[in-house]
Amino acid sequence: MSITLSQAEAALAAAREAAEVIGVPMNIAVLDAGVHLKAFSRMDGALLGSIDIALGKARTAALFGLSSEAIWEFSKPGGTSPGLELTNGGLVVFAGGLPIRDENGALLGAVGVSGGAVAQDLQVAQAAVAAVQGG
């Protein structure tokens, strides 16, 4: 199973709302479980350079079923897989990319958010996931 358009749109709406609350325009990407773009939103004023970062964070989370920053733990010097971030056409290994799972834990897709500080990106991504997972 993969994320539905309705779920992707709910994720985008929740992410935009969270970004508006903190006053930071964001780029928000939702990918399906096959790592294909399902939905995207570039808020007015969001940084152009963050479009690719949002997509990369979502792609990283979808490919590995982990948060984007969790991949850094593997790829960092001294980690179990140094250089991992250089695979798969390049991964984004800082916060803002989260997997989206169904109630049984199966991967539906992922969200990637970029445009603010890393902690802000993560906060907005968490809102998107909560909108789909009901939490």
Secondary structure, DSSP 8 states (H G I E B T S, - for coil): ----HHHHHHHHHHHHHHHHHHT---EEEEEETTS-EEEEEE-TT--TTHHHHHHHHHHHHHHHTS-HHHHHHHHSTTSSSTTGGGSTT----SSSEEEEE-TTS-EEEEEEEESS-HHHHHHHHHHHHHHHHT-
